[in-house]
Amino acid sequence: MTIYTSRTEVPIHEKWNVADIYTDLSQWEQDYEIIEKMAEKLKQYDGEIQDGNTLYQYLKQREELSFLFNKVYAYAMLKVDEDTRETTAQSFLDLAKQLSVKVSASTSFFMPYLLSLDEETLTEYITAEEGLKYFEEDLLESFRYKPHVLSKEQEEVLSQLGEALSAPSHTFGMINNTDIKFGEVTGDNGDCIELTRGMYSKLIEDEDREKRREAYKAYYQPYVQLKNSIASTLSAAIKNNVTMAKIRHYPSALEKALFGDQVPKEVYENLIVSTKNNIAPLHRYTRIRKEKLQLDELRQYDMSVPLVKGVKPVIPYNEAYELMCKALSPLGEEYISILNEFKDARYIDVRETPGKRSGAYNLGVYGVHPFILLNHQDDLDSLFTLVHECGHGVHSKLSSNHQPQITARYSIFVAEVASTVNEVLLINYLLNNEKDDEIRKHLLNHFIDQFKGTFFTQVMFAEFEKKTHEMAEKGQPLNVEVFNQTYESLFREYNGDEIVFDDEVKFGWSRIPHFYRPFYVYKYATGFASAIHLATKILEGDQFTLNSYLEFLKSGSSDYPLELLKKTGVDLTTPYPIENSLKRFGELVEEFSKL
């Protein structure tokens, strides 16, 4: 694999083309100035909306502003992510962030105004002004929040508390991303060097057990040292969530978090109950791991090392792309033609270069196209990442092509469905076409570990959030001891009795950024379960599922997430999708044990 020392060395066809948004900075600056003027114009509607036509003019201009602002912000963000050291790009992103504040300030009057209307008046406005039909569902959706919106004066006070209420999340971010210094590990030449996150992800999979143990201890060292500070921060975040739910008259913090997607709390609770009722295959896999590694004691730092040694397939990017297109061919010709367009028209930024943002993502820009960031390493993980992000990308592309701007962006709740369907189709294709038993075992091991991380671990996290919020709602204390006891109890319940506990295990709660975005992680598990069902049906040749799934990808947010999934045959208000995916996990473990 070629290692690039600068972005200029990367072939042009492996770099995304941000000129599709703006061909030069003067266009960006021109739109920036237009948005500033539009924001000032929108501000003048405060107190002036008295009829349907004025309401329509305001909403129409706000949507036009939103369209331009998304382009301005996306362009600046993509340029920064190409090289985060580049100060010019950073200054443009800072300007875009400042513009965001101006836009928010100019439109902040609207929601209190809208909810001050009675529904009859709003209906009269919509009847009188034909253009409002386009905005009707969005306007009426806002009325769902009416019982949870306070008086104008109280809302103004709460808006001023916004920065203070986000302080726990911000503080943890500073601790986790900036202040934390990991312990030391032994380098290849025998010297002691400070551990980094990138090194940890590699060392925790190392075949040398002592290297894994050393990395594990070094990784957890700062979290244990800062346990009281982080516990205080997490406790404050949870109490803020609980307090805001009470102030806004929600029955609980959980129900407040589920309200936007109209997800009943029974869906959340069913996910936890069904998973725990079908936990036996996960415990069996843990026993297989202990036997395969030939260990007297299985510890947490043994849980990530691949069980099949010496198998590391090299998959160059072009080969990975061909494999993806073959694996996803059951989704039809239109789907594959979109994938070919992604590559040919340079929607993807492929290679790792100095200063480039790490990780991977898909960013859909309405009216342009998706942009996909990769840091491709020519290995199996990178193949799965490519397939995953292209799933998001096609979802963005189809929703943008088939939905108006107002409903083109899909909910986070359904986002992981499209990416995971692709991964299931890929693993099926690779297993069906691989003759080497060692590589087949490696592929199965990879998918089982992915299933464990995306489903079981996220459900465990979801239950931790539920339990700790319920404690806060009852006025019970939240501190290091409470967090440790709760996390350790759940970890043992989910992972079984085979693991011998190091003291660090119970501090697992202290390193999870998602806990500062309440009741978010369960969406990974519901999305994964939905995808398992859909991919299985598609591979069985079920034409209804294929057609309804492709319609789902075109649907954006034109309906509530649960309703969109029901149209594909996935009903998350019943236990079936969760139980079915857990059955599939059991089959994977059975197949792996036989191999």
N, C-alpha and C positions, 0 to 999 in steps of 0.2 A: 504494500500500500504506500502510495506517495505521501510524504509529509510535507505540507506547504508551510513555508516560512513567512509568506505574506499573501494577501488577498489577490494581488496582481498576478500571481503564479497560477491561480485556479483557472481552468478552461472556462471560457465565456458561457458555454452551454450548461455549466454546473453552478452558475450564479443566477439568482433571481433578477428580474428586470424591473426595478422600481420606477423606471421611466414610463411604465404603463400607468402610473398614477400621475407623475409630473415629469416632463422631459427636462426641466431645469428649475432652479430655485426661484427664479423670478415668478414663475407660475404659482409656486407655493406661497410666496410672499403676497402675491396679488389676491389669492383666495383668503389668506390670513386677514388682510385689510377688509375684504368684503364681509367676512364673518364678524369682525369687530363692529362694522356699521349695522349689520343685520341684528346683532345683539342689542345695540342701542335702540333700534327700531322696535324690537320685541318688548323692551322695557316700557315703551310708551303705551302699550296695551293695558298696563296695570290700571284698573278702575274704569277702563273704557269699553269692556266687552259687555254689551247690553242686548245683543241680538244674535241670531244664527249666522248672519253674514260676517259680522266682526269676529265671531268665534272661529269661523272657517278660515278667514284671512290670517288670523294669528297662528292656527295649527298648520296651515299650508306653509307659511313662512318659517315656522319652527322646524318643520321637516326638511325644508330646503337648506336651512342652516346646518341641521344634523348631518345631512348628506355631505356637505362641504367639509364640516369639521372632522368627520370620520376619515376623510382622505388626508387632510392636513396632519392629523395626529398619527395615522398609520404610516405615512411617508417618513415623518421624523423618527418614529419608533424603529422602523425597519433600517433606516440609515445608521442609527445608533447601534443596533444589534449586529450590523456588519462588522463594526469595530468599536467596542465600548470605550476605547481610549481616545477616540476622535472628538476633540473639544468642540469643533464647529457643529457637528451633528448633535452633540449633547445640548448645545445652546439652543438649537432649533426645537429640540424636544422640551426643553424648559419653557420656551415661548408657547408651545402648544399646551403645556400644562397650565400656564398662566391664563391662556385663552379659555380653557375649560372652566376655570373659576369665574371668569367674566360671563360666560354663557350661562352657567348655573345661577349666578346672581340675577341675571336679566330675566330668567324664567321662573324664579322661585315663587313668585306671587301666584302662579297659575293653579297649582293643586289646591291650596286653601280656597281660592276663588271657585273652582269647579265644585268642590265639595260643599260650598256654601249654598249652591243651587239645590232646589228640590228636583227630584227625578222628572216630575211633570214638566217643569220649565225646560229642562234639557231636551226632553222628547219633543217639545214644541219647536225648539231651535232646530233640531235634526229634521223635523218634518218640513219646516219652512225653507231650509237651505239644503239643496240637493247635494252639494259638495261635502256636507258633513256625513253622508252615508259611509264614505271611505273611513272616517274616524270613529264611526258609531260604536263598534265593539270595544275599541280602546277606551273611549269615554265611559261607557257603561261598566267596563271592567274596573275603572277607578272608583266607581260607586261601591264596589265590594268592600273597599277600605273605609267607608264612611264611619262605621261603628268604632273604628280604631284610630280615627283622626280627632285631635283635640281642637280647642278653640284657637283662633288665629294667634292670640297672645301667647298661649301655651306652646303652640308649634314654633313660634319665633324663639322662645326660650330654649326649647329642645334643639333647634337648629344651631343655636349658639354653643350648645354643649357637645356638638358633634366631634370636635377635635379632642375634647377631654374623654369622651366615651370610647374613642378609638385608641387612646393612649396605651392600654394593655397590649393590644396587637402590635402597635408601633414599637413599644418597648421590647417585646419578645423578638421582633424582627431585628432590632439593633443588637440585642444580645446574641441571637442565633447567627446572624449574617456578618456582624462586624466585630463584636467584642470577644466571642468565644475563641479560645486558643486550645487546640487539642493537645493531648499528651504526645510523647515521643515514641517512635518505633525504630527498629533497626533497618537501615538502608541496605542496598545490595552490596555496598562495599564495607559493611560492618559498622558504619558510623550511625549515631543517633540523630534522627531528623524528626521535625515536627510533622505530625499526621495532617493531611488535608482531606476534605470530603471525597475528592476524586481518587486519592490513594485508598481511602477506606473502602469504597465500592469495589475496588479490585482485590484488596488484601482479604476482605471478608469472604471472598470466593477462592482464595489460594488453597492449593492442595496441602501446603505445609500448615499443620494445625497450630504450631507455635506462633506462626505469623498471624493467623486468624485471631488467636487469643490475645496477642499483644495489641493488634489493631482494635479489637473490641474494647479492651480496657482503656486504651488511649482515647478512643472515640467518646466513651461515656464519662471520662474523667471530669471535663468541665461542667457537664450537666449535673453530676453528683455534687461537685464543689459549689455550684450556684443553685442548688435545689431549693433553698428558701426563697431566693429572689424570684425564681421562675414559678414556684408555687403561688407566691403572692400575686404575680402577674396573671396567671391562669385563673386564680380565684376571683380576681377583680373582673376579668373578662366574663366569667360565668355569671357573677352577680349583676353585672351590667345587663346581660341578656335577660336575666330573670326580672330585673327592675323595669326594663323597657317593656317587657311583655305585660307586666302588671299595669304600668302607666297607660298602655294602649288597649287595655281591656281584653287581652287574649287569655284563654284558660291556662296556658302554660307557655314557657319559652319554646318548647318543641312545636306546639301548634302555631305559634307566631312564625317560626321558620318555614313551616310547611304551607302556610296560607297562600303565598304567591302562586305556587304551582297547583293549588287546590288538591293537595295530597292528604287524604285522611291519615290520622295518626296510626290507624290500624295497619296501614301499609308498612310503616316504620317498625311497629311492634311485631308484625307477622314475619318480617325479614329476620329479626333476631330469634324469635321462637322457632321458626322453621330451620334455621341454620343450626341451632343447638340440638334440635331433635334429630338432625342428620349429620352429626359431627364425627361419627365413628370412622368414616373413610379417611378423614384428616389425621385422626389418631393412628390409624393403621399406617399411613404414609410416614408418620414420625417414627414408628417402629422399624419400617423398611429402611429409613435413612440411618438409623442407629446400626442395623445389621450390615447394611452395605458399607458403611464407613468403618465397620469392625471396631466399635468403641464400647468400652465398659460403661462409660458415662457420656451421654449426649448432652451437649450444652448449647446455649443460644448461639454461640459463635460457630457452631457446626451446621446451622440451619440454612445457610446460603451457598455452601460449596457444592458445585455440580457433582452428582453421584457417579457419573460416567467419566472416567479419567482419560486424558490424552485426546479428547475429541474437541477440536476447535475449528470448525469449517471456515475456510476463507471464501467470502462471497463478495466479489467486486460490485460496485454500484450498478453498472449496466446489467450484470447478471441478476442482481437483486431485483431490478426493475422488471426484467423479463419474467422472473419467477413470480413476482407479484401479479403481473397481468395474467399469467396462466392460472394461478391459484384463484383469482377473482373472476375468472371467466363465467362461472355459474350466474353471476349478476347481470350478464347480458352484454351485447355489443355497445350500447350507448355508454354504459359504465366504463368499459375498457377504452373507448374512444376519448372519454374525458381524461382518463389516466394518461393516455398518450399525449393529449394536449398539454397536460401539466408539465411533461418533460420537454416536449418540443418548443413550447412557448415560454419556457423559463419561469415557471411559477415557483421553482424549488431552489433553495440555496443549500448546496450539498455538503461542502467540505468544511472541516475544522481548520481554522486559521487563527493566528495570534490575535487576541483581543475580541474575537467573535463571541457573542453570547453563547453560553453552554446550553445543553439540552435540546429540546425540539418542541415545535408548536405549529399550529395552523392559525392564520389570521385571515378571516374573510373580509374583504373590502367591497361593500355593496356598490354596484355600478362599475367595478373593475374586475377583480377575480381573487381567488384565494392566494395567499403567499405562505409557503411552507419552509420553515427553518429546520435543517438537520445538522448534525455533526457526524457524518457517516464514517464508520470505522471498518467497513468491509468484513463484518462478522454477523453472526446470527442475530444478536441483539439489534444491530442496525437494520437488518432486514425487517424484523418485527416493528421497529420504530417507523420505518418507511411506510409499511402497510397501514399502521395505526394512524399516522398523520394524514395519509392520503384518504383514509376513511372520513376523517373530519373535513378534509378539503373538498371531496366530492359532495358531502352533505352541504357544505357552505355554497358550493357552486350551483347545485340543483335547487336549493332553497332560494337563492338569489335570482335564478333564472325563472322560477315559477311563482314567486311571491312578490307582492309589492313591498316597498321598503318597510312599511309599518309592521309586517309579519315575517320578514325574511330571516331575522336572527332567531335561531332555535334556542330553547331553554337548556341550561346546564344539565337538567334532569335527564334529557334524552341524548346529550352530546356523546357519551361514551358508547352508546349502542352502535353507531355507525363504525367507529374505530374497532370495536371488539368483534363485530361480525366479520370484519376483514381478517382479524387475527385467527379466528376459529377456522375460516376457510383456508387460510395459509397453512396452519398446522395440519389440517386434514390432507391438503395437497402434498405437503412434504412427506407425511407418513405414508401415504399411498404410493409415492414414487421413489421411496428410499429403500434400497435392498440391503444395505449394510446394517446389521443388527445393532452395532455399537452406536451408530449415528441415530438410528431409530430410538434407542434408549435415551440418548442425549436429548432428542427432540421432545420426547414424552416428559422427561424430567424437567425440561425448560418450561413446558406448558403447565405442568402441575404446579411448579413453583410460582408461575405467573398467576394461576388461578388462586393459589393460596394468598398471594399478596394483594391481588385486586379484589378478591371476594372475602375470604375469611378474616383477614387482618382488618379490613375496612368495617366489617360487621362488628368485630370486637371493639374497634374505636367508636363506632356508633353507640354501642351499649355503654361504653365508658362515659360518653357525653350525656346520654340519657340519665344514667345513675347520678352523676355529679350535679347536673342541673336540678334533679329532683331533690337532692340533699339541700341545695341552696334554697329551693322553693319552700322547704320545711324549716329553714332557718338553722340548719346544721352547719357546723364549721367546715371549712375547706382549707386544708394545709398539707404539708408534705406527707405526714403520716396517713391522712385520709386518702390522698391520691395514690400513694404507694400500695396501701391495702386494697383499694378498689382495682387498680391496674393488675396487681399480682394475682388477685383472685380470678379475674377474667382471663388473664394469660394462661393460668393453669387449666381453667375450664375449657378453653378453646384448643390448647395445644397438647393436653393430655399429661400423663404422669411420667413419660419417658425422659423429659428434660430435667436435668439437675440444675438447680437455680444458682447462678452467680448473683451477687448482691445487686448488680447493675440492672437486672431484668425489670425489677419493680419500678425503676425510674424511667421506663419507656415513655410514659406520658409527657415527660419534660422536654422532649425533642420534636413534638408534632405541631407544625405550624397550622395545620387544618383545624386544630381545636380553637383557634381564634377566629374561625369562620363557622359559626355554630351550625351543627346538624347538616353538614355538607357531605361528609365522607360516605354516608349511606348511599348516595347517588352512584358511586362507583360500583357498588354491589348490585343494585337494582338494574343498572345499565348492563352489567356483565351478564346477569341472569337472563335479561331480555334478549341479549345478543346470542347466547347459547341456544335458546329456543329457536330464534329466527334462522340462524345459520344451519342448525340441524334440519329444519324443515326445508330450507332451500336446497341443501345437499341431497335430500330425499326426493327432490324433483317436484315439490309442492308448488304448483303454479300460482295458487292464490297467495301464498306467503310471499313469493318472489314479487308478484305485481304489487301487493299491498305494501311491501317493504320499500320498493322503489318510489311509490307514492308518498310514503312516510318521509323519505329523504327530500322530497320536493315540498314538504308541508311547512317548513320553518316553524313559526309559533302561531299558526293559523287556528290551533285549538290547544286546550290544556294538555300537558304531557301524557297523563294517563289515558286520555281519550285518543290521542294520536297512536299510542301503543296498542290500545284495544282494537283499532282498525286493522292492525297487522295480526291479530289473534293473541296478543300478549295482554293478559289482565292481571296487573300487579295487586289488585284488591283481593285476589284469591291466592292461596298458598302455592298453586301449581307451578308458576314460572321459577320460583325459588327452589321448590322440591325437585323439579325437573333438572335444573342446573346442578344441584347437589348429587343427583343420581348420575349425571354425566361425569362428575368428579370421581365418584366411586368407580365408574367403569375405567377411567383413565388410570387410577391407582391399581386396579385389578390387572389391566393390560401391562402396566409397568412391572408389576410383581412377577408376572409370568415371563416377561422378557429377561 
